[in-house]
Amino acid sequence: MADYMIIASGRSSRQVAAIAEKMVDRLKKDLGVLAKVEGKEAADWVLVDAGDVIVHVFRPEVRDFYQLEKMWLSPAETAARV
């Protein structure tokens, strides 16, 4: 588990990959953190694991399909959104 989870979107697979790549580079350069990356090849959904922080970068269609934000809604909030 992580202390924080960030969910972000890029407009295309190319932008999703670029966001993830830049994030990994900055984590290493600025903080000395070696992050693990999954999904960069397809770049529909890239996960960057920086230890205490997990970052999900999606294409909009993929983000809408998985709707990770719903994981933190209460049952009442989930029912109201249906």
N, C-alpha and C positions, 0 to 999 in steps of 0.2 A: 504494500500500500504506500501511498504518498500523502504528504500533508496538503498538497494543493494539486488541482487539476485545472488546466486551461484548455478551453475549446475555442478554436479559431477556424476561419475559412479563408481559402484563396479562390480566385475566380476560375482557375484552370489547373490542370495537373502540373503544368510547368511552374505556375506560381506557388502551388502547394509545396513542390519539391524545393523551390528557391527559398521559401520561408523557413522550411525545416533546416536546410543546409546552412543558411545564415545564422539561425538560432544555435545550431551545434557549434559553428565556428566562434560565435561570440561567447558562448558558455565556456569554451576551452580557453579562448584568449583572455577574456576579462575576469573569469572566476576560477579557472583551472579545473573546470568540471568536464569529465569525459562522459558525454551522454551517449546512450544507446539509441539507435534509430531502427524502426521497422516500417516497411511499406513504401520506402522511397522509390523503388523501381517503378511501381504502377502509379504512385503519387495521387491516388484517389483519397486515401486516408493515411497520413503519416503520423506515427506515434514517436515522440521524442521523450525518452526516459532520462531525466536528469537527477534521479534519486528522489529527493523530497518533492519534486515537481514533475508531473507528467503533462505533456502538451500533446493535444490531438489537433492536427491541421487537416481539414476536410475540403473537398470540392463541395459546393453548395448542395448538389443533388444527393451526395453521399451523407452529408451531415443531416439533411432532412430525413433520409431513410432511416438512419440509426437513432436519431433523436436522443443522444446521450444526456442532454439536459434533463430529460424526464426522470433520470435515475434519482434526482434529488428532490422531486416534487412529493408532496404528501398525497395520500390517496384522494383527498377532497380536491386538490389542485389538478390531479390527473383526470378525475371525472369531469371537472369543469372544462377541460381542454378538449374533450372528446366530442 
